[in-house]
């Protein structure tokens, strides 16, 4: 198995050193950046499997770094935020972050989140899964879990790792209604929701990418007072 390489971008040296120390204990390869410009420069030089971004960094902040990276890559992005930066959390999720964790944090929780993100990303991108198990097809929508691509009405679109995982979960359970808590538990692999906006923001982003009219969705429908369900006509061709 190839080495898993992680990029950490945070202007706090103690946090960088702490994360690097514990992640290297898990046998990850780790690079660190003290600001957004360094992070972007390192990304252009290396191939990373996961990126950890602090929201508040000098020169180029985590939001802008995330925005630029999402134009280049779908690898998981975990954002580090302060507890009182609610708007920034939502903005980070809306532009492509897959998860966030608030400071001060438990290092064990960070490691667990990283493992969960990496496990899902590697499984979704695995080349050893039989092809018939990697294609989910509906009329106008195809999810290829081997190539890590989604095609909508014949056009390939770009999804983040978390968006793809959310779509995969929905498409694997058509016509079933899920509450936000159930979606959070299954897609984020957590037992409780820290923030109701997390699920809603990701569904809103996903609808913008796969629906003809996001305000009148045909695939991911809202069941008022309960949650959401996926509707689609299976394509057996």
Order of alpha helices (4+ residues) and beta strands (2+ residues): beta-alpha-beta-alpha-beta-alpha-beta-alpha-beta-alpha-beta-beta-beta-beta-alpha-beta-alpha-alpha-beta-beta
